[in-house]
Amino acid sequence: MSSELEDRIRVLEEKHEYQDQTVETLNQVIIRQQVQLDKILAEFAKLQEFISASGVDSEVANERPPHY
């Protein structure tokens, strides 16, 4: 093989490795974000249940306080 061809192959291999690392990093970020989103949704569901169970009228809860 010629030196030029070997250099081009080496550059392509380096780019491929860099892209693999980037994809793996992004995948780990997405996994962490999904875990966080699942926790947030679970907390939101608990909050909705608590509000429903407390019997608070949503219209009264959304009224402005008298000092406004």
N, C-alpha and C positions, 0 to 999 in steps of 0.2 A: 504494500500500500504506500501511496505517496504521503509525504509529510503533511501536505495540505488537507488531504482527506482525513488523516488521523486527527488533525487539529479540529476539523469540523465535527467529526464524530465525538471527540472529547467535549466540545462545547455543547453539543446536543445532549450528551449524557449528563453534564452538569446542570443544564437547564431542566432536564427531566427530573433529576434529584431534587432541585430547588422547588419545582412545582409539586412534587410528592410531599415534601415537608410542609409547604403552604397549605395544601389540601388537608393534610392531617391536622394542622394547627386550627384551621377553620372548622373542621369537623368537631374537634374538642370544644371549641367555643360554642358551637351550636348545641352540643350535648349539654353543656353547663347551662346555657340559656333555657333549654327545654326543661331541665330540672327546676330552675328558678320559676319558670312560668307555671309548671305544675303545682308548685308550692303556693304561688300567688292565687291561682284559681281555687285551690282547696281552701285557703283562708277566706277568699271572697264568698265561697259557698257557705262556709261556717257563719260568716257575718250576715249573709242573707237569711239563713235559718234563724239566727239570733234575733234579727229585726222582726221577722215574721212571728216568732214565738213571743216576743215582748208585747205584741199587741199595740204598738205605737202606730197611730194613724199617720200615714205618709203625708197627708195634706197639712196636718198640724206640725209635723216635723220640718216641713219645708217653708213654713211661714216665717216672715221676718220678725225679729224680736221688736218689741215696742219702742226701743230707743232709736230705731232707724227712721 
